[in-house]
């Protein structure tokens, strides 16, 4: 578990001394966020290290855990990856990291202690539920676009916060020059860093799958789109699902999502910052994954259109299972039928307009003209 110390100090230096004129400008609110990170991160990091040492002492057999045919869901942000991920993990034969497993107990020992603690909690009347409900309520207000809760399946790429080596640092440290290499992970991150990242990621997955009795592992991360070659090298039998959605929907929605993060952890002077950054990485994430993954056998790679997923979630899952050679149990079949009914009545509460962002439809069509031609996206109506 080796931390990217150089990037850690670079982000902190920029945050305190190079933030003027950026979305991470140093305001009183931003200062408090940074002080919290300074104080909390080392304690969090070393507590995880200690727990991992205890794992090796008390559960050495987890090192023998195999990771067979993990499934990676990739694609740009706001392309339906969360919806598909949470649909797939409803299969009782599948598992995925939840928020509490990422942030509170990535270790086996930590999970055992929490389970024992919860048993005691239930024995005395479940006082912890109030705390859990409060946390989920706070997260619901913060994440109207993406439901977050301690027990919700989450993007496992967030475990890379443990070693400070992730695209997702951009939400806390909006300095694209520091994070840009992660936009093009396979091509620009040095081999030594990729190896270190994968060594840690592999260890986290082993612990999780061991804790869940060898279930099929499903990962969902838009930020893994530029690292499919690295993932395939680490997990040669992995299966990949690449979700694609019209840029006219993805780009403004992604800008809105990033804006939500930036306003949570700081006070940007503009409502919708880093638009060029979103457009830059989105272009690469549309094209690169398919360019690499299309050479894999059909039972290891499938590309799904967002419109097909939302129109027929049950049929889409059945198509994925058939192509990957997986079996749908009768129980999961019933779950899919229920979820398909729910999906028909779903209406997103996420609202945005191009005008408020200072964007226009012409620019998006121009920037993504080649992608639209390749993927045959229709010219949808868009709010002005």
C-alpha positions as a Markdown table, in Angstrom:
| # | Residue | x | y | z |
|---|---|---|---|---|
| 1 | Unk | 0.0 | 0.0 | 0.0 |
| 2 | Unk | 2.3 | 2.7 | -1.3 |
| 3 | Unk | 0.9 | 6.2 | -1.5 |
| 4 | Unk | 1.5 | 8.6 | -4.4 |
| 5 | Unk | 3.4 | 11.0 | -2.0 |
| 6 | Unk | 4.4 | 13.3 | -4.8 |
| 7 | Unk | 0.9 | 13.9 | -6.0 |
| 8 | Unk | -0.3 | 14.3 | -2.4 |
| 9 | Unk | 2.1 | 17.2 | -1.7 |
| 10 | Unk | 1.5 | 18.7 | -5.2 |
| 11 | Unk | -2.3 | 18.9 | -4.6 |
| 12 | Unk | -1.9 | 20.4 | -1.2 |
| 13 | Unk | 0.7 | 22.9 | -2.5 |
| 14 | Unk | -1.7 | 24.0 | -5.3 |
| 15 | Unk | -4.6 | 24.1 | -2.9 |
| 16 | Unk | -2.9 | 26.6 | -0.5 |
| 17 | Unk | -0.6 | 28.5 | -2.8 |
| 18 | Unk | -1.6 | 28.2 | -6.5 |
| 19 | Unk | -5.4 | 28.3 | -6.2 |
| 20 | Unk | -6.1 | 31.9 | -7.1 |
| 21 | Unk | -8.3 | 32.2 | -10.1 |
| 22 | Unk | -9.2 | 28.5 | -10.1 |
| 23 | Unk | -12.5 | 26.7 | -8.9 |
| 24 | Unk | -10.5 | 25.8 | -5.8 |
| 25 | Unk | -9.8 | 29.3 | -4.7 |
| 26 | Unk | -8.9 | 29.6 | -1.1 |
| 27 | Unk | -11.9 | 30.9 | 0.8 |
| 28 | Unk | -12.8 | 30.4 | 4.5 |
| 29 | Unk | -15.0 | 27.4 | 3.6 |
| 30 | Unk | -12.3 | 26.0 | 1.3 |
| 31 | Unk | -9.7 | 26.4 | 4.1 |
| 32 | Unk | -11.7 | 24.4 | 6.5 |
| 33 | Unk | -12.2 | 21.6 | 4.0 |
| 34 | Unk | -8.4 | 21.5 | 3.4 |
| 35 | Unk | -7.6 | 21.5 | 7.1 |
| 36 | Unk | -9.9 | 18.6 | 7.6 |
| 37 | Unk | -8.2 | 16.7 | 4.8 |
| 38 | Unk | -4.8 | 17.5 | 6.2 |
| 39 | Unk | -5.8 | 16.2 | 9.6 |
| 40 | Unk | -8.1 | 13.3 | 8.6 |
| 41 | Unk | -6.3 | 11.7 | 5.6 |
| 42 | Unk | -3.1 | 10.6 | 7.4 |
| 43 | Unk | -5.1 | 9.1 | 10.3 |
| 44 | Unk | -7.5 | 7.4 | 7.8 |
| 45 | Unk | -4.6 | 6.1 | 5.7 |
| 46 | Unk | -2.6 | 4.6 | 8.5 |
| 47 | Unk | -5.6 | 3.1 | 10.2 |
| 48 | Unk | -6.3 | 1.2 | 6.9 |
| 49 | Unk | -2.6 | 0.1 | 6.8 |
| 50 | Unk | -2.8 | -1.3 | 10.4 |
| 51 | Unk | -6.1 | -3.1 | 9.6 |
| 52 | Unk | -4.4 | -4.7 | 6.6 |
| 53 | Unk | -1.5 | -5.9 | 8.7 |
| 54 | Unk | -4.1 | -7.5 | 11.0 |
| 55 | Unk | -5.8 | -9.1 | 8.0 |
| 56 | Unk | -2.5 | -10.8 | 7.2 |
| 57 | Unk | -2.1 | -11.9 | 10.8 |
| 58 | Unk | -5.6 | -13.3 | 11.4 |
| 59 | Unk | -6.9 | -14.1 | 7.9 |
| 60 | Unk | -3.8 | -15.0 | 5.9 |
| 61 | Unk | -5.9 | -17.4 | 3.7 |
| 62 | Unk | -7.4 | -14.4 | 2.0 |
| 63 | Unk | -4.2 | -14.1 | 0.0 |
| 64 | Unk | -5.2 | -17.2 | -1.8 |
| 65 | Unk | -8.5 | -15.8 | -2.9 |
| 66 | Unk | -8.9 | -15.9 | -6.7 |
| 67 | Unk | -10.6 | -13.1 | -8.7 |
| 68 | Unk | -12.4 | -14.9 | -11.5 |
| 69 | Unk | -13.9 | -13.1 | -14.5 |
| 70 | Unk | -14.6 | -9.7 | -12.8 |
| 71 | Unk | -17.0 | -7.5 | -14.7 |
| 72 | Unk | -16.1 | -3.8 | -15.3 |
| 73 | Unk | -18.8 | -1.3 | -16.3 |
| 74 | Unk | -17.2 | 1.7 | -18.0 |
| 75 | Unk | -18.3 | 4.7 | -20.1 |
| 76 | Unk | -18.6 | 8.4 | -19.6 |
| 77 | Unk | -20.2 | 9.9 | -16.6 |
| 78 | Unk | -24.0 | 10.3 | -16.8 |
| 79 | Unk | -24.2 | 7.3 | -19.3 |
| 80 | Unk | -26.3 | 5.0 | -17.2 |
| 81 | Unk | -23.4 | 3.2 | -15.5 |
| 82 | Unk | -24.9 | 3.6 | -12.0 |
| 83 | Unk | -28.3 | 2.3 | -13.1 |
| 84 | Unk | -26.8 | -0.8 | -14.7 |
| 85 | Unk | -24.4 | -1.4 | -11.9 |
| 86 | Unk | -27.1 | -1.5 | -9.2 |
| 87 | Unk | -29.3 | -3.6 | -11.4 |
| 88 | Unk | -26.5 | -6.2 | -11.9 |
| 89 | Unk | -25.6 | -6.4 | -8.2 |
| 90 | Unk | -29.2 | -7.4 | -7.4 |
| 91 | Unk | -28.2 | -10.8 | -8.5 |
| 92 | Unk | -27.4 | -12.7 | -5.3 |
| 93 | Unk | -24.5 | -14.3 | -7.0 |
| 94 | Unk | -22.8 | -10.9 | -7.5 |
| 95 | Unk | -21.1 | -8.5 | -5.2 |
| 96 | Unk | -19.7 | -5.0 | -5.3 |
| 97 | Unk | -18.1 | -2.6 | -2.9 |
| 98 | Unk | -20.5 | -0.4 | -0.9 |
| 99 | Unk | -19.7 | 3.1 | 0.5 |
| 100 | Unk | -19.0 | 1.8 | 4.0 |
| 101 | Unk | -16.7 | -0.9 | 2.7 |
| 102 | Unk | -14.7 | 1.7 | 0.7 |
| 103 | Unk | -14.4 | 4.4 | 3.3 |
| 104 | Unk | -14.9 | 2.7 | 6.7 |
| 105 | Unk | -13.8 | -0.9 | 6.4 |
| 106 | Unk | -11.9 | -2.0 | 3.3 |
| 107 | Unk | -10.2 | -4.6 | 5.5 |
| 108 | Unk | -11.5 | -8.0 | 6.6 |
| 109 | Unk | -10.8 | -7.2 | 10.2 |
| 110 | Unk | -12.6 | -3.9 | 10.0 |
| 111 | Unk | -15.7 | -5.6 | 8.6 |
| 112 | Unk | -15.7 | -8.2 | 11.3 |
| 113 | Unk | -15.4 | -5.6 | 14.0 |
| 114 | Unk | -18.3 | -3.6 | 12.4 |
| 115 | Unk | -20.5 | -6.6 | 12.1 |
| 116 | Unk | -19.9 | -7.5 | 15.8 |
| 117 | Unk | -20.5 | -3.8 | 16.7 |
| 118 | Unk | -23.8 | -3.9 | 14.8 |
| 119 | Unk | -24.9 | -7.0 | 16.6 |
| 120 | Unk | -24.4 | -5.2 | 19.9 |
| 121 | Unk | -26.2 | -2.2 | 18.5 |
| 122 | Unk | -29.2 | -4.3 | 17.6 |
| 123 | Unk | -29.1 | -5.9 | 21.1 |
| 124 | Unk | -29.5 | -2.5 | 22.8 |
| 125 | Unk | -32.2 | -1.1 | 20.5 |
| 126 | Unk | -30.4 | 0.0 | 17.4 |
| 127 | Unk | -29.2 | 3.5 | 18.4 |
| 128 | Unk | -26.8 | 3.6 | 15.4 |
| 129 | Unk | -29.8 | 3.8 | 13.0 |
| 130 | Unk | -30.3 | 7.5 | 13.8 |
| 131 | Unk | -26.7 | 8.2 | 12.8 |
| 132 | Unk | -27.0 | 6.1 | 9.6 |
| 133 | Unk | -30.3 | 7.9 | 8.7 |
| 134 | Unk | -28.7 | 11.3 | 9.2 |
| 135 | Unk | -25.7 | 10.4 | 7.0 |
| 136 | Unk | -28.0 | 9.1 | 4.2 |
| 137 | Unk | -30.1 | 12.2 | 4.5 |
| 138 | Unk | -27.1 | 14.5 | 4.1 |
| 139 | Unk | -25.8 | 12.4 | 1.2 |
| 140 | Unk | -29.2 | 12.6 | -0.5 |
| 141 | Unk | -29.2 | 16.4 | -0.4 |
| 142 | Unk | -25.7 | 16.5 | -1.7 |
| 143 | Unk | -26.1 | 13.8 | -4.4 |
| 144 | Unk | -29.4 | 14.4 | -6.1 |
| 145 | Unk | -28.0 | 13.0 | -9.4 |
| 146 | Unk | -26.5 | 9.8 | -7.9 |
| 147 | Unk | -27.9 | 8.2 | -4.8 |
| 148 | Unk | -25.3 | 7.7 | -2.1 |
| 149 | Unk | -25.7 | 5.7 | 1.1 |
| 150 | Unk | -23.5 | 3.7 | 3.3 |
| 151 | Unk | -25.1 | 0.5 | 2.0 |
| 152 | Unk | -25.3 | 1.5 | -1.6 |
| 153 | Unk | -23.0 | -0.1 | -4.2 |
| 154 | Unk | -20.4 | 2.5 | -5.2 |
| 155 | Unk | -17.6 | 3.2 | -7.6 |
| 156 | Unk | -14.7 | 1.0 | -6.3 |
| 157 | Unk | -12.2 | 3.3 | -8.0 |
| 158 | Unk | -12.7 | 5.5 | -4.9 |
| 159 | Unk | -10.5 | 3.0 | -3.0 |
| 160 | Unk | -7.6 | 4.7 | -4.9 |
| 161 | Unk | -8.1 | 7.7 | -2.5 |
| 162 | Unk | -6.4 | 5.4 | 0.0 |
| 163 | Unk | -3.2 | 5.8 | -1.9 |
| 164 | Unk | -3.9 | 9.2 | -3.4 |
| 165 | Unk | -3.8 | 8.0 | -7.0 |
| 166 | Unk | -7.0 | 8.8 | -8.8 |
| 167 | Unk | -8.8 | 10.9 | -11.4 |
| 168 | Unk | -11.5 | 11.5 | -8.7 |
| 169 | Unk | -9.1 | 13.8 | -6.9 |
| 170 | Unk | -10.3 | 16.4 | -9.4 |
| 171 | Unk | -13.5 | 16.9 | -7.4 |
| 172 | Unk | -11.5 | 18.0 | -4.3 |
| 173 | Unk | -8.6 | 19.6 | -6.1 |
| 174 | Unk | -9.9 | 21.2 | -9.3 |
| 175 | Unk | -6.5 | 21.7 | -10.9 |
| 176 | Unk | -6.6 | 19.8 | -14.2 |
| 177 | Unk | -2.9 | 20.1 | -14.9 |
| 178 | Unk | -2.2 | 17.9 | -11.9 |
| 179 | Unk | -4.7 | 15.2 | -12.7 |
| 180 | Unk | -4.6 | 15.3 | -16.5 |
| 181 | Unk | -2.5 | 12.2 | -16.9 |
| 182 | Unk | -5.3 | 10.2 | -15.3 |
| 183 | Unk | -7.6 | 11.3 | -18.2 |
| 184 | Unk | -5.3 | 9.2 | -20.4 |
| 185 | Unk | -4.3 | 6.6 | -17.8 |
| 186 | Unk | -3.0 | 3.8 | -20.0 |
| 187 | Unk | -0.9 | 6.1 | -22.2 |
| 188 | Unk | 0.4 | 8.7 | -19.7 |
| 189 | Unk | 0.6 | 7.3 | -16.2 |
| 190 | Unk | 4.1 | 5.8 | -15.8 |
| 191 | Unk | 4.3 | 2.0 | -15.7 |
| 192 | Unk | 5.6 | 1.9 | -12.2 |
| 193 | Unk | 2.6 | 3.9 | -10.9 |
| 194 | Unk | 0.2 | 1.7 | -12.9 |
| 195 | Unk | 1.8 | -1.4 | -11.3 |
| 196 | Unk | 1.6 | 0.1 | -7.9 |
| 197 | Unk | -2.1 | 1.0 | -8.4 |
| 198 | Unk | -3.0 | -2.4 | -9.7 |
| 199 | Unk | -1.2 | -4.2 | -6.9 |
| 200 | Unk | -3.2 | -2.3 | -4.3 |
| 201 | Unk | -6.5 | -2.6 | -6.3 |
| 202 | Unk | -6.0 | -6.4 | -6.6 |
| 203 | Unk | -5.4 | -6.6 | -2.9 |
| 204 | Unk | -8.7 | -4.7 | -2.1 |
| 205 | Unk | -10.7 | -7.0 | -4.4 |
| 206 | Unk | -9.3 | -10.1 | -2.9 |
| 207 | Unk | -10.3 | -8.9 | 0.6 |
| 208 | Unk | -13.8 | -8.1 | -0.6 |
| 209 | Unk | -14.4 | -11.3 | -2.5 |
| 210 | Unk | -13.0 | -13.3 | 0.3 |
| 211 | Unk | -15.4 | -11.5 | 2.7 |
| 212 | Unk | -18.3 | -12.3 | 0.3 |
| 213 | Unk | -17.6 | -16.0 | -0.1 |
| 214 | Unk | -16.2 | -15.9 | -3.6 |
| 215 | Unk | -19.1 | -14.2 | -5.4 |
| 216 | Unk | -18.8 | -12.7 | -8.9 |
| 217 | Unk | -17.3 | -9.2 | -8.6 |
| 218 | Unk | -18.8 | -6.2 | -10.5 |
| 219 | Unk | -17.1 | -2.9 | -10.7 |
| 220 | Unk | -18.5 | 0.4 | -12.1 |
| 221 | Unk | -16.3 | 3.3 | -12.8 |
| 222 | Unk | -16.5 | 5.9 | -15.6 |
| 223 | Unk | -12.9 | 6.9 | -14.6 |
| 224 | Unk | -11.8 | 3.4 | -15.5 |
| 225 | Unk | -12.6 | 4.1 | -19.2 |
| 226 | Unk | -9.0 | 5.3 | -19.9 |
| 227 | Unk | -7.4 | 2.3 | -18.0 |
| 228 | Unk | -9.0 | -0.7 | -19.8 |
| 229 | Unk | -5.7 | -1.9 | -21.1 |
| 230 | Unk | -4.2 | -1.9 | -17.6 |
| 231 | Unk | -7.2 | -3.6 | -16.1 |
| 232 | Unk | -7.2 | -6.3 | -18.9 |
| 233 | Unk | -3.5 | -6.9 | -18.2 |
| 234 | Unk | -4.2 | -7.3 | -14.5 |
| 235 | Unk | -7.4 | -9.4 | -15.0 |
| 236 | Unk | -7.0 | -11.3 | -18.3 |
| 237 | Unk | -10.3 | -13.0 | -18.0 |
| 238 | Unk | -12.2 | -9.8 | -17.1 |
| 239 | Unk | -15.4 | -8.9 | -18.9 |
| 240 | Unk | -16.2 | -5.3 | -19.9 |
| 241 | Unk | -19.5 | -3.5 | -20.5 |
| 242 | Unk | -19.1 | -0.1 | -22.3 |
| 243 | Unk | -22.1 | 2.2 | -22.0 |
| 244 | Unk | -22.5 | 5.0 | -24.5 |
| 245 | Unk | -24.9 | 7.9 | -24.5 |
| 246 | Unk | -25.5 | 10.9 | -26.8 |
| 247 | Unk | -22.9 | 13.7 | -26.0 |
| 248 | Unk | -25.8 | 16.2 | -26.1 |
| 249 | Unk | -27.0 | 14.6 | -22.9 |
| 250 | Unk | -23.6 | 13.5 | -21.4 |
| 251 | Unk | -21.7 | 16.7 | -21.6 |
| 252 | Unk | -24.1 | 19.2 | -19.9 |
| 253 | Unk | -25.0 | 16.6 | -17.3 |
| 254 | Unk | -21.3 | 15.8 | -16.6 |
| 255 | Unk | -20.6 | 19.5 | -16.3 |
| 256 | Unk | -23.5 | 19.8 | -13.8 |
| 257 | Unk | -22.2 | 16.8 | -11.8 |
| 258 | Unk | -18.7 | 18.2 | -11.5 |
| 259 | Unk | -20.1 | 21.6 | -10.6 |
| 260 | Unk | -22.0 | 19.9 | -7.7 |
| 261 | Unk | -18.7 | 18.5 | -6.4 |
| 262 | Unk | -16.8 | 21.8 | -6.8 |
| 263 | Unk | -19.5 | 23.7 | -4.9 |
| 264 | Unk | -19.6 | 21.1 | -2.1 |
| 265 | Unk | -15.8 | 21.3 | -1.5 |
| 266 | Unk | -15.2 | 24.9 | -2.3 |
| 267 | Unk | -16.7 | 28.2 | -3.6 |
| 268 | Unk | -16.0 | 28.6 | -7.3 |
| 269 | Unk | -16.6 | 32.1 | -8.8 |
| 270 | Unk | -18.6 | 30.6 | -11.7 |
| 271 | Unk | -21.4 | 28.1 | -11.4 |
| 272 | Unk | -20.1 | 25.7 | -14.1 |
| 273 | Unk | -16.3 | 25.6 | -14.1 |
| 274 | Unk | -13.9 | 23.3 | -16.0 |
| 275 | Unk | -16.2 | 22.8 | -19.0 |
| 276 | Unk | -13.2 | 22.4 | -21.4 |
| 277 | Unk | -11.8 | 19.7 | -19.0 |
| 278 | Unk | -15.0 | 17.7 | -19.2 |
| 279 | Unk | -15.1 | 17.9 | -23.0 |
| 280 | Unk | -11.4 | 16.9 | -23.2 |
| 281 | Unk | -11.6 | 13.7 | -21.2 |
| 282 | Unk | -15.1 | 12.8 | -22.5 |
| 283 | Unk | -13.8 | 12.7 | -26.1 |
| 284 | Unk | -11.1 | 10.2 | -25.1 |
| 285 | Unk | -13.4 | 8.1 | -23.0 |
| 286 | Unk | -15.8 | 7.7 | -25.8 |
| 287 | Unk | -13.2 | 6.4 | -28.3 |
| 288 | Unk | -10.4 | 4.8 | -26.5 |
| 289 | Unk | -12.2 | 1.9 | -24.6 |
| 290 | Unk | -13.8 | 0.6 | -27.7 |
| 291 | Unk | -10.7 | 0.9 | -29.7 |
| 292 | Unk | -8.9 | -1.4 | -27.3 |
| 293 | Unk | -11.7 | -3.7 | -26.1 |
| 294 | Unk | -13.1 | -4.5 | -29.6 |
| 295 | Unk | -10.2 | -7.0 | -30.1 |
| 296 | Unk | -11.4 | -9.1 | -27.1 |
| 297 | Unk | -13.6 | -12.2 | -27.6 |
| 298 | Unk | -17.4 | -11.6 | -27.7 |
| 299 | Unk | -17.8 | -13.2 | -24.2 |
| 300 | Unk | -15.5 | -10.5 | -22.7 |
| 301 | Unk | -16.8 | -7.3 | -24.2 |
| 302 | Unk | -20.1 | -5.7 | -25.0 |
| 303 | Unk | -21.1 | -2.2 | -25.9 |
| 304 | Unk | -24.5 | -1.0 | -24.8 |
| 305 | Unk | -26.4 | 2.1 | -25.8 |
| 306 | Unk | -28.0 | 4.1 | -23.0 |
| 307 | Unk | -31.3 | 4.3 | -24.9 |
| 308 | Unk | -31.6 | 0.5 | -25.1 |
| 309 | Unk | -30.8 | 0.2 | -21.4 |
| 310 | Unk | -33.5 | 2.6 | -20.2 |
| 311 | Unk | -36.1 | 1.4 | -22.7 |
| 312 | Unk | -35.6 | -2.3 | -21.8 |
| 313 | Unk | -33.4 | -2.9 | -18.7 |
| 314 | Unk | -34.5 | -6.5 | -18.4 |
| 315 | Unk | -33.8 | -7.3 | -22.0 |
| 316 | Unk | -30.4 | -5.5 | -21.8 |
| 317 | Unk | -29.3 | -7.6 | -18.8 |
| 318 | Unk | -30.5 | -10.8 | -20.5 |
| 319 | Unk | -28.4 | -9.8 | -23.5 |
| 320 | Unk | -25.3 | -9.2 | -21.3 |
| 321 | Unk | -25.7 | -12.5 | -19.5 |
| 322 | Unk | -26.2 | -14.4 | -22.7 |
| 323 | Unk | -23.1 | -12.9 | -24.4 |
| 324 | Unk | -21.0 | -13.4 | -21.3 |
| 325 | Unk | -22.2 | -17.0 | -20.8 |
| 326 | Unk | -23.8 | -16.3 | -17.4 |
| 327 | Unk | -27.0 | -17.9 | -16.1 |
| 328 | Unk | -29.9 | -15.9 | -14.8 |
| 329 | Unk | -31.5 | -17.6 | -11.8 |
| 330 | Unk | -35.3 | -17.7 | -11.4 |
| 331 | Unk | -34.9 | -15.4 | -8.4 |
| 332 | Unk | -32.9 | -12.8 | -10.4 |
| 333 | Unk | -35.4 | -13.2 | -13.2 |
| 334 | Unk | -38.2 | -12.0 | -10.9 |
| 335 | Unk | -36.0 | -9.1 | -9.7 |
| 336 | Unk | -35.4 | -8.0 | -13.3 |
| 337 | Unk | -39.2 | -8.1 | -14.0 |
| 338 | Unk | -39.8 | -5.8 | -10.9 |
| 339 | Unk | -37.0 | -3.4 | -11.8 |
| 340 | Unk | -38.3 | -3.2 | -15.4 |
| 341 | Unk | -41.6 | -2.0 | -14.0 |
| 342 | Unk | -39.9 | 0.6 | -11.8 |
| 343 | Unk | -37.8 | 1.9 | -14.7 |
| 344 | Unk | -40.9 | 2.7 | -16.7 |
| 345 | Unk | -42.1 | 5.1 | -14.1 |
| 346 | Unk | -38.7 | 6.7 | -13.4 |
| 347 | Unk | -38.3 | 10.4 | -14.1 |
| 348 | Unk | -35.0 | 12.1 | -13.4 |
| 349 | Unk | -34.9 | 15.2 | -11.1 |
| 350 | Unk | -31.7 | 16.4 | -12.6 |
| 351 | Unk | -32.3 | 19.7 | -14.4 |
| 352 | Unk | -29.9 | 21.9 | -16.3 |
| 353 | Unk | -29.8 | 24.2 | -19.3 |
| 354 | Unk | -27.1 | 24.9 | -21.9 |
| 355 | Unk | -27.7 | 28.6 | -21.7 |
| 356 | Unk | -27.1 | 28.7 | -17.9 |
| 357 | Unk | -23.8 | 26.9 | -18.5 |
| 358 | Unk | -22.7 | 29.2 | -21.3 |
| 359 | Unk | -22.8 | 26.3 | -23.7 |
| 360 | Unk | -24.6 | 25.8 | -27.0 |
| 361 | Unk | -25.7 | 22.8 | -28.9 |
| 362 | Unk | -23.6 | 23.8 | -31.9 |
| 363 | Unk | -20.4 | 23.6 | -30.0 |
| 364 | Unk | -21.1 | 20.1 | -28.6 |
| 365 | Unk | -22.1 | 18.8 | -32.1 |
| 366 | Unk | -18.9 | 20.3 | -33.5 |
| 367 | Unk | -16.6 | 18.9 | -30.7 |
| 368 | Unk | -18.2 | 15.4 | -31.0 |
| 369 | Unk | -18.9 | 15.3 | -34.7 |
| 370 | Unk | -16.6 | 12.3 | -35.3 |
| 371 | Unk | -18.1 | 10.4 | -32.3 |
| 372 | Unk | -21.6 | 11.1 | -33.4 |
| 373 | Unk | -20.8 | 9.7 | -36.9 |
| 374 | Unk | -19.3 | 6.6 | -35.4 |
| 375 | Unk | -22.0 | 5.8 | -33.0 |
| 376 | Unk | -24.9 | 7.2 | -35.1 |
| 377 | Unk | -26.4 | 9.3 | -32.3 |
| 378 | Unk | -29.5 | 11.2 | -33.3 |
| 379 | Unk | -29.7 | 15.0 | -33.1 |
| 380 | Unk | -31.9 | 15.2 | -30.0 |
| 381 | Unk | -33.7 | 18.3 | -28.8 |
| 382 | Unk | -31.9 | 20.1 | -26.1 |
| 383 | Unk | -32.8 | 22.9 | -23.7 |
| 384 | Unk | -31.6 | 26.3 | -24.7 |
